[in-house]
Amino acid sequence: MRIKTTLSIIVRVALLCMALAVAATACGEDLQTTAIGEGDAEALAQENASDTASEDQREEASTCFDDPGLESITPGGDEAGTTITLATHDSFVLSDGTLAAFTDATGISVEQVAVGDAGQLVSQSILTKDNPTADVLFGIDNAFLCRGLEADLFVPYASPALSDVDDELELDPYNRVTPISFGDVCVNYWSDALAGPAPATLDDLADPVHADQFVTQNPETSSPGFAFLLATISEYGDDGWENYWESLVENGVSITSGWNDAYYGEFIAGGGDRSIVTSYASSPPAEFLFADPPVDTPPTAVLDDSCFRQIEFAGVLAGTEHPEAAAALIDFMLGITYQEDVPLNMFVYPANGRAALPESFVDFGPLVDDARTIDPAVIETNRDDWTERWNNIVLG
């Protein structure tokens, strides 16, 4: 384990915190009807269902992907001079001038308002949906998606730029939300501090060789903590994940309330003594970029088997007085200017497949080929039950 001075830890934590904490907080009209083929929509919804969900869970799951019977925005008017409000989570960061580029191109001004983490953002929007305080919402993710859809928060809009987005990111067949960015929550480890071979599977985290080395977050208070719980449910199923968590407890897993407490508290990155932590696939690129002194390769690596995909969406809020201007902002958020600004500001990946990735992401943050997922409808139906059972096992 390398030795660090107190000053170097403070400087390093300050730089990395600005980068990685962005991901951690996230851590979800002149109208004309646009028809979507019923068969196509049903097929897309079925394709998005998780293979890991049991048949009983699917039967009991939320019906948030049913046809909402809503009209879709068809833009076309001149919205120059309009001002719209963009509601986001607290981790929303863009380079200076990015939103100004949208204003220069369209004449539409944007006021951005941060509303808390993804859960708070969705809850506040539901409370104010009859008198919305914003026109566009960004930051609802697949863990909260069905909560927003069931509350009829959004008006459908199919951006032409969706042709550049991978179908696997388009979870709503009726385009009430648009995928903007995504990332993977993954277990990370400090490579030269492990007591044995690097973990290669979730099972390895319960190996006695890694006793007292893993720190993760409470799924009731932390977005990455909840994503890791979902990863274990995806792997072991509803009849096996509790046994797995019992083995983690026996192996000395530590639980923190949030990502900062884990990554910059108990994990080696912040001066702690634990070598394994729940974080993000983009954490190694951040470690590389902000290393002091500079390094040739990141000191951390990712356990691919643990990765759970988080997708962040934007949507036009129902009740907006400026649906066409709001739709224009959705188009811009899927455009190259915005998409290529995302990785080094919010340390997530752009949804637009034509957007170029920074070199550090290409070299040190490759995406997992088969990141774990669970149908958002199944998540919404079982969330409270899963977290209650987790509490009984881990916190007693």
N, C-alpha and C positions, 0 to 999 in steps of 0.2 A: 504494500500500500504506500503510495507516494506521500511525502511529507509536505505540508503547505503552511505558509505563514498566515497569521491572522489577516494581514492586509491583503494578501493575494486572494484569500477566500472572499473577503468583503467585496473587492473589485469584481471578481468573477461572478459572484452571486448577483450583484447589481446589474451587470450587463446581460447575463442570461435571463434574469427575471423579467426584464423588459421584453425579451423575445419569447420565451417559453410560456410565461404566465398568460400571454395572449390566448394561446390555445387552451389553457387550463380552465379559464372562465367559461368557456362555452360548454365557461363548459364547471336547444329549440324554448261617372262612366257612361258616352253614347254607346250603348251595348247592343250587339247583335249576336244571335245564337250561332255558335260554332259547333257543328255536330261531330261527335266522336263515335265511331262504330262500336256498337254494344259488344260485339264479339271481340274486337281488338282491345277494348278496355278491360273486359273480363280476363282476357288472356294475359295482359300485362300485369294486372293485379295478382293473378295466380302465379305468374313467373316470379314476382317479388316476394312470395311467401317463403319463409325459411324452411329448409328441409329438416331442421332440428326440432321444430315445434311438433308436439304430439297432436294426433287427430282431435282429441278432446279439447286441447287448447285452441285449435283452429275453429272448432265448432262454437266455442264460447267466446271467441275473440270479437273485438270491436268490429263494427261494420263501416269503418271510416272510409273505406275505398269504394263503397257503393256509389252509384250515380247520384250526385247531389241535385241534379235537375236545375242547374244554374246556367245563366247566360255567360258567354265569354266575351272579353273585351276585344274589340276590333279597332286598333288605333288607326289614325289617319288625319286627324285635325292638327292645326298649328297651335302648340301649347306654349309658345314663347311668351315670357313674362310671368309664367306661373311659378309659384313656390310650393314645393311639396316637402313633407317631413318623412324622414327615414328613421324608423325605430330599430335599434340594434341592441345586442348584448354589450356588456362593458368592455369586452376584448376587441371590439371593432377598431382597427387601425388601418389607415391608408397613408400613402405618401402625400405630402403637400402638393396640391394641384390636381389630384386625380379626379375628385368630384367637380373641380372647376373646369376640367376638360369636358365633362358632360354638359355643364352650363354653357360653355363656349359653343358646343356643337348644336345644342337644342334651344338655348334661351331659357331653359328651365332651371331654377335655383333649387338647391337641396339643403335642408336643415337636418342635421343628424342628431338624434337624441338617444343616449344610452339608458337602458332600463333595468340593468342587472344581469344576472346570468341567464342561460337559455330558459330555465324553468320559470324564473321571475318574469322574463320577457313575455312568455306565452300566457302566464297567469294574469298579468296586468292587461294584456291585450284582450283577454276574454272578459275581464271586468269592465272594460271600456268599449266593448264592441258595438254597443248601441249608439255611442257617440265617440267614434275613434279619434285618438289624439295624433295619429300618423296616417300616412297614405300607403307606405310600403313597410313591411316588416322583414328584417334579415336576422337570422340566427336561430330559427326553429330547426331542430335537428331530428333525426329519425327516432330518437328516444321519446320525443314529445310531439311528433308529427300528428299522430291520431288525436291527441288532445285538442290541437288547434283545428283539425279538420272536422271533428265532431261538433265543435262550437261554431262552425260555419264562419270562421274568421276571414276567409279569403274568397276573392272573385277569380274564376278561371281566366288564365291568359297563357297562350302558347306562343312563346317567343320564337321567331325564325331561327335564332341562334341555337336552339335545342338540337338542330341537326349536327352540331359539333360536340354534343354531349353524349357520353356513353349511356346506353339504355339502362344499364344497371343502376345508374344514379337517379333515374326518373321513377320515383316510387309511386307518385299519384297519377293514375291514368287519365285524370280529368284536368291536369295542369293547374290545380289551385295553388301549387307551390312550384318553384323552379329551382333545381339544384345549382348552387353557386360555387361551393367549395366542399372539400372533403378531406378527411385524414383518418389515420388509424391510431387508436389507443393500443399501446403495446407495452409489455414488460421490457424494461431496459436493464442492462447490467454494466457495471464498471469492470472492464475486461481484465485488468491486472490485479484486481482485488478479490477475485473469486477463490473460494477454498478448494474447488475441484473443477472438473470440466464445466464449460459453459452450459447452462440449461438449454435444451433443444425442444422440450415439450412442456406442457403444463404440468404433467406428472413430476417432472424434475424439480419443480418448486417445492415439492413435499419431500424431496430426498434429504436425508439427514446430513449429507455433505453441505447442504445450503441452510442448515439450521440457523435460525436467528438472523438471517440475511435479507429476507424479503419484507418490504414495506409497501403497503397499498392504502387506498383511501376508503372511507366509509361510503357505501353506495347511496345512502340517504342524503349525504351532504356534499357529494363530489361527483361531477360528471365523469371523469376518468375512472373513479371508483365504481360507479354504476356500470360503465362499459366493461370493466374487467369482470364484474359479476355476470354480466350477460355473456361474456366469452366463456366462462366456466359452465353456464347453463347450456350454451351452444354445444360445448364439447361433451358434457356428461349427461345431458338430458335432465328432465324434471325429476327422475327417480335416482339420480346419481350425483348431482352437484353438491348436495348437502354433505355427503360422505367425503367428497373432495375437500370441502372447506374445513371439515373436522380434521383432516390430515394436515392442512395448512396451519391450523391453530396448534396442533400437536408439534409442528415443526418450528413454532416460534414466530409466525407472521405478526407484524406490527400494523396497527390500523391508525391512520391519522384522519382528521376531519376534512382536510383538503390537500390539493396537489402541492402547494407551496410547502406545507409542513412536512410532506413526505420527501420531495425532491431536494429542497434546500435545508431541510432539518435533519432527517435521519439517514438520507442517502449520502454517499460519499461526495457528490457534487457540491454540497453545501457544508461539508466538514463533518458529516455524520459517519457512522461506522457500518452502515448496511450497504451491501454491494448490489442489491436487486430492488427495483422500484417500478411501479406502474406509472408510465408516462406516455410518450407519443413516438410514432415512427419518425417524426421530424426532430426529435430531441438530439440525436447524434449530429445532424447538420448544424444545429444551433451550438452544440458543444464545440464543433470545429470552428465555426465563424467567430465565436467570442472567447476562444481559448487565450489565456494570458499566462505564460508566453505562448505564441502561436505553435500549433502542432501540425504534423503531416497527416494524421488520421485522428478521428474522434476517439476519446478514451472510453466511450460507451458503444454498445451494440444492442440490437433488438432481438427479442425472442419472437420469431415469426409466428410460431404456433399460437401465441397469445393474442394476436392482433384482432381488434373488433373495429369495424368501420363505422365512422360517424360522418354523416352527410348533412351539410348546412344548406338550408333553403331560404329563398326570398319569396314573398307573395304580396300581391296587391290586396290591401285590407278592404273588406266589404264596408260600404258606407263612405268611402273616399269621395270627395267632390271633384277629384281630378284623376279619373281612371286612365285616361290616355297618357297623361304625363307620368303617372306611376308606372304604366306599362313601358314607357320609353326608358325609365330608369332600370327596369328589369333587363331590357335589351342591353343597356350599357354595362350592367354588372356581369353579363355573359360575354361582353366584348373583350378584345385582346388587351386594351389599355388597362382595364380594371383587373382582368384575370392574371396578367403578368405582374401586377403590383401586389397580389395577395401573398405569395409564398414567403417573402422575406419580411413582411409586416405582421401577418397573423400565423405564420408557420403551419399553413395547411396547403393543400394541393388545389389547383384550379380545376373547375369542372369542365371547362372548354378544352377539348383534346388538342386544339391547335395552339394553345398557349405554351410558350417555351418555359422550361423550368430552370431555375438558377443552377449553376454548376455544382454547388454544394449539395443540392437535393439529388441531382443525378448521381453524384459520386458516393454520397453517404446516406441518402434517404430513399432508396428504391422502395416502391410500393410492394406490399405483399400480394402475391398473385391471387390467393384465395382467402382474403380477410373474412373473419366470421361476421355473420349477420343474423338477425332475428326479425321476423315480420313485425313492423311497428304496431300493427293491430294486436298481436300477441303480447308485445311489451306493455301496451297500454292496459290490457285486460289483467295482466298478472303482476304488474309492478308492485303494488302494495303487498300482495301475498309473498312475492319473492323477497322483498326487503325485510318483511316481518320474520320470515323463516331464517334469513341471514342473521338478523339481530339475535335470535334465539340461540344460534350456533356459536357466533363469534363473540358477541358481547354479553351473552347470558341473560 
